[in-house]
Amino acid sequence: MRNTLGDLNNHLFAQLERLSDEDIKGEELKEEINRSKAMMGVAKNIIDNGSLVLESQKFIDDRFNNEELPKMLDGGKNV
C-alpha cells in the first residue's frame, strides 16, 4: 500500500467517477454515498495532518534556525 497525497487524489477521483455513474441507483447508490462520506472524512484528516507538518516545518525554518526545539516539535530528538 502506497500512502501519498497523489494516491489519495486518485482514490477521491475514482470515487467521484463511481458517484457519477448514472446506472447506480437505490441501495447501491446509498452505499456509494456513505462510502464517499467516509472517504471524505479520512481524506480531510490526512490533508489536515499534512498541512500541520508543513506549517510546523515552516515555523521551525523561520523561527529556530537550528536552536533547541520544544519537545513536542523535535520528533524525539530532544530527550
JOUR-V591560 format. One record per residue. N is the residue number from 1. SS is DSSP state (@ for helix, = for strand, . for the rest). OMEGA is omega in whole degrees, -180 to 180 (NA if undefined). D_FIRST is the distance of its C-alpha to the first C-alpha in Angstrom with 2 decimals. Layout:
BEGIN
N,SS,OMEGA,D_FIRST + N,SS,OMEGA,D_FIRST
END
This chain:
BEGIN
1,.,175,0.00 + 2,.,-179,3.77 + 3,.,178,6.43 + 4,.,176,9.65 + 5,@,175,12.73 + 6,@,177,12.77 + 7,@,178,9.66 + 8,@,179,11.52 + 9,@,178,14.62 + 10,@,178,13.48 + 11,@,-180,12.59 + 12,@,178,15.96 + 13,@,176,17.86 + 14,@,178,16.63 + 15,@,177,17.87 + 16,@,178,21.03 + 17,@,178,21.63 + 18,@,179,21.45 + 19,@,-179,23.90 + 20,.,179,26.19 + 21,.,-176,26.53 + 22,.,178,30.22 + 23,.,179,30.08 + 24,.,-178,28.13 + 25,.,172,30.79 + 26,@,-176,31.79 + 27,@,180,29.50 + 28,@,178,26.55 + 29,@,178,27.01 + 30,@,178,27.28 + 31,@,179,23.97 + 32,@,178,22.29 + 33,@,178,24.17 + 34,@,177,23.04 + 35,@,180,19.36 + 36,@,179,19.99 + 37,@,178,21.70 + 38,@,179,18.93 + 39,@,-180,16.36 + 40,@,179,19.06 + 41,@,179,19.55 + 42,@,-180,15.99 + 43,@,180,15.86 + 44,@,179,19.23 + 45,@,178,18.25 + 46,@,-180,15.35 + 47,@,177,17.90 + 48,@,178,20.64 + 49,@,177,18.84 + 50,@,178,18.20 + 51,@,179,21.85 + 52,@,178,23.05 + 53,@,179,21.47 + 54,@,179,23.03 + 55,@,178,26.34 + 56,@,180,26.44 + 57,@,177,26.03 + 58,@,180,28.74 + 59,@,180,30.93 + 60,@,-179,30.57 + 61,@,-177,31.34 + 62,@,-167,34.30 + 63,@,-167,35.73 + 64,.,179,35.39 + 65,.,176,35.51 + 66,.,173,34.65 + 67,.,178,36.65 + 68,.,-178,35.53 + 69,.,171,32.95 + 70,.,-177,33.12 + 71,@,-176,31.11 + 72,@,-176,28.84 + 73,@,-172,27.75 + 74,.,178,27.80 + 75,.,177,24.51 + 76,.,-178,26.59 + 77,.,-174,28.57 + 78,.,-175,31.82 + 79,.,NA,32.41
END
